[in-house]
């Protein structure tokens, strides 16, 4: 049975399809078959972050009831997308790091002198996505991006 992480990985709960359908029913009529089909992309994972359910729910509600209902659904569950939930990881000079505050002066100087190969922030976002996907795959956790 698939586990869902709501706040802390140690507090994972069993996934309850009825609970998920009930959360969707306030905004649109979604059948269990439609929800299962939408969740199929996460079958390979033992554990999912609740943000995945919210993303799937938004997609289903958007298709059935439109953007307004989808936005209301997201706002109800937006706290699961808090920036503090995932640490931003970057590959810098061969290291995956979140912040540079624990680096010594030599490593900070190396980082400052490096050539940054991005034109805009979307490339940094792509690198961040790859790092988060790698981190999640190592722990067999699906997450929304």
N, C-alpha and C positions, 0 to 999 in steps of 0.2 A: 504494500500500500504506500502511495506517495505521501511524503511529509511536506508540510508548509511551514516556512519560517515567517513569523510575524514581526518579531522584534529582535530576538536573540537566537542564534543557531542552536543553543542548548534547549530552547523552549519550543522546538518544532512540534507541530500537531499533525495528526492524520488529516488528510484532505477529505472534506465532506462536500460532495457534489450538491446535495440538497441545500446546504448553507450558501454555496456559491450561486445556485439558481435563485434562491430567495433574495440575495443581494441584487441580482440583475432584474428581478421581477418588479421592483419599484420603479424601474425606468423603461423597460421594454419586455415583451413576451418572447422569451428565448427558450427553445426546447432543449431537453437534456441531450438529444442527439446532436444538435448544433453546437452546444457547449463542448461535448466530447470531441467533436471534429476540430473545433478551434484549439482545444488543449492538446491535440495529438502531437504537435511539434515539441512538446515537453515530455513525451513518453520515455525518452532515453534517460531522463534524470530521476534520481531517487528522491531528491528534495528540490523544492522551488521556493523562491522568495515570493511573498504575497504580491509584490509589485507585478509579477508575471500574470497573476489572476486579474489584477486591475487592468493591465494592458489588454488582455483578452476580453474582459468585460467591456472595456471602452470600444473595442472593435465591434463586438456583437451588438451593443446598444447603438452605436453609430449607424450600423447597417439597418437596424430595425426602427429606430426612433429619431435619428438625426443628431446633429451636432449639439443642440441645446441639452438634450438628455444625456449625451455622452459627457459634456462638460460638467453637468451636475453630478454625475456618477464619479468622475475623476475628483471633483472637489470634496466629495464625501470621504474618499480614500487617499487624498493627496499627501497626508502625513507619512505614508509609507515610501514616498519618494524624497524625503528629506535629504538634503545634501550630506548630512552627517552619517547616513547609513553606510555609504561606501567610501572608502578612502581612495582618493585619486592616486593612481600609480603611474609613474613615468619611467621609461628606460633612459637612464642618463649614464653615459660613459660605462656601459655594461652592467649597471645596477638597476634593479627595479626598486624605486623609492617613492614614498608619499611626500616627504618633506626633506629639506636639506639641513635642518637644524642640528642633526647629530653628526654631520660630516666635519672632518678636520679642515683646516685652512687650505691645505694642498688640494684636496678633493673639490672644495668650493671654487678654488681658482681654476681648476681643470674644467669644471662645469661652466664657469663664466666665459672661458676662452673657447669653448666648443662651438662648432658651426651648427647652427640650427637650420634644419632643412625644410622648414615649413613656410608656406606662403601666407596661410591664414589659420585661424583657430580650428577650422573643421578638420585639419590634418591632426592637430593635437587631440581632438575628440576621437578621431579614428584610432590613434595610438592608445588612447585611454580605453576605448572599447575593446581592443585586442587584449590589453592587460587584464581587464576585468573578466573577459571571457575565459582567458587562460586560468586565472585564479579560480573562477567558478568551476571550470572543467576539472581542475585538480581536486576540488572538493565535491564534485558531482552535484552541483547546485545550479538550477536554472534561475536566471534573473532577467529582469526587463531592462532594456537600455533605451 
